[in-house]
Amino acid sequence: MLQPVHIACIDERTNNLYVLAGNTEDLEFQITPNGEVF
């Protein structure tokens, strides 16, 4: 299921990509430079 992305930004301290998404639920996750998802 596709979800809208509200915010996507890079944390300059860690180089992690931070994403805030979701239509009815709040999806928050980070992607590290080597591809791990938190």
C-alpha distance matrix in Angstrom:
0.0 3.8 6.5 10.2 12.7 15.9 18.3 18.7 22.3 24.5 26.8 30.1 31.7 29.3 27.4 24.1 21.1 19.9 16.5 15.8 12.3 10.3 10.7 12.4 12.5 14.4 12.9 16.0 16.6 19.2 19.6 23.2 25.1 25.1 21.3 21.1 18.3 19.5
3.8 0.0 3.8 6.8 9.5 12.8 15.2 15.7 19.4 21.8 24.4 27.6 29.6 27.4 25.3 22.2 18.9 17.7 14.2 13.5 10.0 8.6 9.2 11.9 12.3 13.5 12.0 14.7 15.5 17.8 18.1 21.8 23.5 24.0 20.3 20.6 17.8 19.1
6.5 3.8 0.0 3.8 6.5 9.4 12.1 13.2 16.9 19.7 22.1 25.4 27.3 25.5 23.6 20.4 17.1 15.3 11.5 10.2 6.5 5.0 6.0 9.2 9.4 10.1 9.1 11.8 13.3 15.9 16.9 20.7 22.6 23.6 20.1 20.1 16.9 17.6
10.2 6.8 3.8 0.0 3.8 6.3 9.4 11.1 14.8 18.0 20.6 23.8 26.1 24.7 22.6 19.8 16.2 14.3 10.6 9.0 5.7 5.5 6.2 10.0 10.7 10.5 10.0 12.0 13.7 16.0 17.2 20.8 22.6 24.1 20.9 21.2 18.1 18.7
12.7 9.5 6.5 3.8 0.0 3.8 5.9 7.3 11.0 14.3 16.9 20.0 22.3 21.1 19.0 16.3 12.7 10.8 7.2 6.2 4.2 6.6 8.7 12.0 11.7 10.3 9.1 10.0 11.4 13.0 14.3 17.8 19.5 21.4 18.5 18.9 16.0 16.5
15.9 12.8 9.4 6.3 3.8 0.0 3.8 7.0 10.3 13.9 16.1 19.2 21.6 20.9 19.2 16.8 13.3 10.8 7.7 5.6 5.2 7.7 9.3 12.1 12.0 10.0 9.9 10.2 12.3 13.9 15.8 19.0 20.9 23.2 20.7 20.8 17.9 17.7
18.3 15.2 12.1 9.4 5.9 3.8 0.0 3.8 6.6 10.3 12.4 15.5 17.9 17.4 15.7 13.5 10.3 7.9 5.7 5.1 6.9 10.3 12.6 15.1 14.3 11.5 10.7 9.6 10.9 11.6 13.5 16.4 18.0 20.8 18.7 18.9 16.3 16.1
18.7 15.7 13.2 11.1 7.3 7.0 3.8 0.0 3.8 7.1 9.9 12.8 15.4 14.7 12.5 10.4 6.9 5.6 4.5 6.5 8.6 12.3 15.1 17.7 16.4 13.6 11.7 10.0 9.9 9.5 10.7 13.2 14.5 17.3 15.5 16.2 14.1 14.4
22.3 19.4 16.9 14.8 11.0 10.3 6.6 3.8 0.0 3.8 6.6 9.2 12.0 11.7 9.6 8.4 5.8 5.3 6.7 9.1 12.0 15.7 18.6 21.0 19.4 16.2 14.4 11.8 11.1 9.6 10.6 12.1 13.0 16.4 15.4 16.1 14.6 14.8
24.5 21.8 19.7 18.0 14.3 13.9 10.3 7.1 3.8 0.0 3.8 5.9 8.8 8.3 5.9 5.6 4.5 6.0 8.9 11.9 14.9 18.6 21.8 24.0 22.0 18.7 16.5 13.4 11.8 9.2 9.4 9.8 10.2 13.8 13.6 14.5 13.8 14.1
26.8 24.4 22.1 20.6 16.9 16.1 12.4 9.9 6.6 3.8 0.0 3.8 5.5 5.7 5.1 5.3 6.4 7.1 10.6 13.2 16.7 20.3 23.6 25.3 23.0 19.5 17.4 13.9 12.3 9.4 10.3 9.8 10.8 14.3 14.6 14.8 14.2 13.7
30.1 27.6 25.4 23.8 20.0 19.2 15.5 12.8 9.2 5.9 3.8 0.0 3.8 5.7 5.1 7.5 9.2 10.7 14.2 16.9 20.2 23.9 27.2 29.0 26.8 23.2 21.2 17.7 15.9 12.8 12.9 11.6 11.4 15.1 16.2 16.8 17.0 16.8
31.7 29.6 27.3 26.1 22.3 21.6 17.9 15.4 12.0 8.8 5.5 3.8 0.0 3.8 6.0 8.1 10.9 12.1 15.8 18.4 21.9 25.5 28.8 30.3 27.7 24.1 22.0 18.3 16.4 13.2 13.5 11.6 11.9 15.1 16.6 16.5 16.9 16.3
29.3 27.4 25.5 24.7 21.1 20.9 17.4 14.7 11.7 8.3 5.7 5.7 3.8 0.0 3.9 5.3 8.8 10.5 14.3 17.2 20.5 24.0 27.5 29.0 26.2 22.7 20.2 16.6 14.0 10.5 10.3 7.9 8.5 11.5 13.0 12.8 13.5 13.2
27.4 25.3 23.6 22.6 19.0 19.2 15.7 12.5 9.6 5.9 5.1 5.1 6.0 3.9 0.0 3.8 6.5 9.3 12.8 16.2 19.1 22.7 26.2 28.1 25.6 22.3 19.6 16.3 13.6 10.0 8.9 6.9 6.4 10.1 11.3 12.2 12.9 13.5
24.1 22.2 20.4 19.8 16.3 16.8 13.5 10.4 8.4 5.6 5.3 7.5 8.1 5.3 3.8 0.0 3.8 6.2 9.7 13.1 15.9 19.4 23.0 24.7 22.1 18.9 16.0 12.7 9.8 6.1 5.5 4.5 6.1 9.3 9.3 9.5 9.5 9.9
21.1 18.9 17.1 16.2 12.7 13.3 10.3 6.9 5.8 4.5 6.4 9.2 10.9 8.8 6.5 3.8 0.0 3.8 6.5 10.2 12.8 16.3 19.8 21.9 19.6 16.6 13.7 10.8 8.3 5.4 5.0 6.5 7.9 10.9 9.8 10.4 9.5 10.3
19.9 17.7 15.3 14.3 10.8 10.8 7.9 5.6 5.3 6.0 7.1 10.7 12.1 10.5 9.3 6.2 3.8 0.0 3.8 6.9 10.0 13.6 17.1 18.8 16.5 13.2 10.7 7.5 6.0 4.5 6.6 8.9 11.3 13.9 12.3 12.0 9.9 9.5
16.5 14.2 11.5 10.6 7.2 7.7 5.7 4.5 6.7 8.9 10.6 14.2 15.8 14.3 12.8 9.7 6.5 3.8 0.0 3.8 6.3 9.9 13.4 15.4 13.4 10.4 7.9 5.8 5.5 6.2 8.3 11.5 13.8 16.0 13.6 13.4 10.6 10.5
15.8 13.5 10.2 9.0 6.2 5.6 5.1 6.5 9.1 11.9 13.2 16.9 18.4 17.2 16.2 13.1 10.2 6.9 3.8 0.0 3.8 7.2 10.4 12.2 10.3 7.2 5.7 4.7 6.9 9.0 11.7 15.0 17.5 19.6 17.0 16.4 13.2 12.4
12.3 10.0 6.5 5.7 4.2 5.2 6.9 8.6 12.0 14.9 16.7 20.2 21.9 20.5 19.1 15.9 12.8 10.0 6.3 3.8 0.0 3.8 7.1 9.4 8.1 6.2 5.0 6.5 8.7 11.4 13.5 17.1 19.6 21.2 18.2 17.7 14.3 14.0
10.3 8.6 5.0 5.5 6.6 7.7 10.3 12.3 15.7 18.6 20.3 23.9 25.5 24.0 22.7 19.4 16.3 13.6 9.9 7.2 3.8 0.0 3.8 5.9 5.3 5.3 5.4 8.6 11.2 14.4 16.4 20.2 22.7 24.0 20.8 20.0 16.4 16.0
10.7 9.2 6.0 6.2 8.7 9.3 12.6 15.1 18.6 21.8 23.6 27.2 28.8 27.5 26.2 23.0 19.8 17.1 13.4 10.4 7.1 3.8 0.0 3.8 5.8 7.4 8.8 12.1 14.9 18.1 20.2 23.9 26.3 27.7 24.3 23.7 20.1 19.7
12.4 11.9 9.2 10.0 12.0 12.1 15.1 17.7 21.0 24.0 25.3 29.0 30.3 29.0 28.1 24.7 21.9 18.8 15.4 12.2 9.4 5.9 3.8 0.0 3.8 6.8 9.3 12.7 15.9 19.4 21.8 25.5 28.3 29.5 26.1 25.0 21.2 20.3
12.5 12.3 9.4 10.7 11.7 12.0 14.3 16.4 19.4 22.0 23.0 26.8 27.7 26.2 25.6 22.1 19.6 16.5 13.4 10.3 8.1 5.3 5.8 3.8 0.0 3.8 6.2 9.6 12.8 16.5 19.1 22.6 25.7 26.7 23.5 21.9 18.1 16.8
14.4 13.5 10.1 10.5 10.3 10.0 11.5 13.6 16.2 18.7 19.5 23.2 24.1 22.7 22.3 18.9 16.6 13.2 10.4 7.2 6.2 5.3 7.4 6.8 3.8 0.0 3.8 6.4 9.9 13.5 16.5 19.9 23.0 24.3 21.4 19.8 16.0 14.4
12.9 12.0 9.1 10.0 9.1 9.9 10.7 11.7 14.4 16.5 17.4 21.2 22.0 20.2 19.6 16.0 13.7 10.7 7.9 5.7 5.0 5.4 8.8 9.3 6.2 3.8 0.0 3.8 6.6 10.3 13.0 16.5 19.6 20.7 17.6 16.1 12.4 11.2
16.0 14.7 11.8 12.0 10.0 10.2 9.6 10.0 11.8 13.4 13.9 17.7 18.3 16.6 16.3 12.7 10.8 7.5 5.8 4.7 6.5 8.6 12.1 12.7 9.6 6.4 3.8 0.0 3.8 7.2 10.4 13.6 16.9 18.3 15.7 14.0 10.4 8.7
16.6 15.5 13.3 13.7 11.4 12.3 10.9 9.9 11.1 11.8 12.3 15.9 16.4 14.0 13.6 9.8 8.3 6.0 5.5 6.9 8.7 11.2 14.9 15.9 12.8 9.9 6.6 3.8 0.0 3.8 6.8 10.0 13.4 14.6 12.0 10.3 6.8 5.5
19.2 17.8 15.9 16.0 13.0 13.9 11.6 9.5 9.6 9.2 9.4 12.8 13.2 10.5 10.0 6.1 5.4 4.5 6.2 9.0 11.4 14.4 18.1 19.4 16.5 13.5 10.3 7.2 3.8 0.0 3.8 6.5 9.8 11.5 9.5 8.1 5.7 5.2
19.6 18.1 16.9 17.2 14.3 15.8 13.5 10.7 10.6 9.4 10.3 12.9 13.5 10.3 8.9 5.5 5.0 6.6 8.3 11.7 13.5 16.4 20.2 21.8 19.1 16.5 13.0 10.4 6.8 3.8 0.0 3.8 6.7 8.0 5.8 5.6 4.6 6.5
23.2 21.8 20.7 20.8 17.8 19.0 16.4 13.2 12.1 9.8 9.8 11.6 11.6 7.9 6.9 4.5 6.5 8.9 11.5 15.0 17.1 20.2 23.9 25.5 22.6 19.9 16.5 13.6 10.0 6.5 3.8 0.0 3.8 5.4 5.3 5.3 6.6 8.1
25.1 23.5 22.6 22.6 19.5 20.9 18.0 14.5 13.0 10.2 10.8 11.4 11.9 8.5 6.4 6.1 7.9 11.3 13.8 17.5 19.6 22.7 26.3 28.3 25.7 23.0 19.6 16.9 13.4 9.8 6.7 3.8 0.0 3.8 5.6 7.6 9.7 11.9
25.1 24.0 23.6 24.1 21.4 23.2 20.8 17.3 16.4 13.8 14.3 15.1 15.1 11.5 10.1 9.3 10.9 13.9 16.0 19.6 21.2 24.0 27.7 29.5 26.7 24.3 20.7 18.3 14.6 11.5 8.0 5.4 3.8 0.0 3.8 6.0 9.3 11.9
21.3 20.3 20.1 20.9 18.5 20.7 18.7 15.5 15.4 13.6 14.6 16.2 16.6 13.0 11.3 9.3 9.8 12.3 13.6 17.0 18.2 20.8 24.3 26.1 23.5 21.4 17.6 15.7 12.0 9.5 5.8 5.3 5.6 3.8 0.0 3.8 6.4 9.8
21.1 20.6 20.1 21.2 18.9 20.8 18.9 16.2 16.1 14.5 14.8 16.8 16.5 12.8 12.2 9.5 10.4 12.0 13.4 16.4 17.7 20.0 23.7 25.0 21.9 19.8 16.1 14.0 10.3 8.1 5.6 5.3 7.6 6.0 3.8 0.0 3.8 6.7
18.3 17.8 16.9 18.1 16.0 17.9 16.3 14.1 14.6 13.8 14.2 17.0 16.9 13.5 12.9 9.5 9.5 9.9 10.6 13.2 14.3 16.4 20.1 21.2 18.1 16.0 12.4 10.4 6.8 5.7 4.6 6.6 9.7 9.3 6.4 3.8 0.0 3.8
19.5 19.1 17.6 18.7 16.5 17.7 16.1 14.4 14.8 14.1 13.7 16.8 16.3 13.2 13.5 9.9 10.3 9.5 10.5 12.4 14.0 16.0 19.7 20.3 16.8 14.4 11.2 8.7 5.5 5.2 6.5 8.1 11.9 11.9 9.8 6.7 3.8 0.0
